[in-house]
Amino acid sequence: MLVLPVLWLLTAAGIYIAALRSGMTALKWAFAAIFTGPLLLPLFNSHKRLVLNKAHGRNTVLFRP
């Protein structure tokens, strides 16, 4: 019973830290993660990718092995 709320709070804390590191609005993403939990991760990852593409430009390579 206690596992699910703890998982949601840990997800919110992780998304808050990731948003801070990415230069996005961290509180907005943390509050969204508190309400939706781990279901927000795909939306967060796609928005982070869009922010990176907007910052670097359309024709840049973001990953080089």
C-alpha positions as CSV (number, residue, x, y, z in Angstrom):
1,M,0.0,0.0,0.0
2,L,2.8,2.4,0.7
3,V,4.8,1.4,-2.4
4,L,2.6,3.3,-4.9
5,P,2.7,6.7,-3.2
6,V,6.5,6.4,-2.6
7,L,7.0,5.5,-6.3
8,W,5.0,8.5,-7.4
9,L,7.0,10.9,-5.1
10,L,10.3,9.4,-6.3
11,T,9.2,9.8,-9.9
12,A,8.3,13.4,-9.2
13,A,11.7,14.1,-7.6
14,G,13.5,12.4,-10.5
15,I,11.5,14.4,-13.1
16,Y,12.2,17.6,-11.1
17,I,15.9,17.0,-11.1
18,A,15.9,16.0,-14.8
19,A,14.0,19.2,-15.7
20,L,16.4,21.3,-13.8
21,R,19.3,19.7,-15.6
22,S,17.6,20.2,-18.9
23,G,16.8,23.9,-18.4
24,M,13.0,23.4,-18.4
25,T,10.5,24.7,-15.8
26,A,11.1,22.2,-13.0
27,L,8.1,23.0,-10.7
28,K,5.6,22.6,-13.5
29,W,6.9,19.1,-14.4
30,A,7.2,18.1,-10.7
31,F,3.5,19.0,-10.1
32,A,2.5,17.2,-13.2
33,A,4.4,14.1,-12.0
34,I,2.8,14.2,-8.6
35,F,-0.6,14.0,-10.2
36,T,0.2,11.5,-13.0
37,G,3.1,9.6,-11.6
38,P,5.3,7.4,-13.9
39,L,2.7,7.9,-16.7
40,L,4.3,11.3,-17.4
41,L,7.7,9.9,-18.4
42,P,7.1,9.4,-22.1
43,L,5.6,13.0,-22.4
44,F,8.6,14.4,-20.4
45,N,11.1,12.6,-22.7
46,S,9.5,13.8,-25.9
47,H,9.2,17.4,-24.6
48,K,12.9,17.3,-23.5
49,R,13.8,16.2,-27.0
50,L,11.8,19.0,-28.5
51,V,13.5,21.5,-26.3
52,L,16.9,20.2,-27.3
53,N,16.1,20.4,-31.0
54,K,14.8,23.9,-30.6
55,A,17.9,25.0,-28.8
56,H,20.4,23.4,-31.1
57,G,18.6,23.7,-34.4
58,R,16.9,21.3,-36.7
59,N,19.9,19.9,-38.7
60,T,22.3,19.1,-35.8
61,V,23.2,15.6,-34.6
62,L,22.5,15.1,-30.9
63,F,24.0,11.7,-30.6
64,R,27.4,10.6,-31.9
65,P,28.6,7.1,-31.0
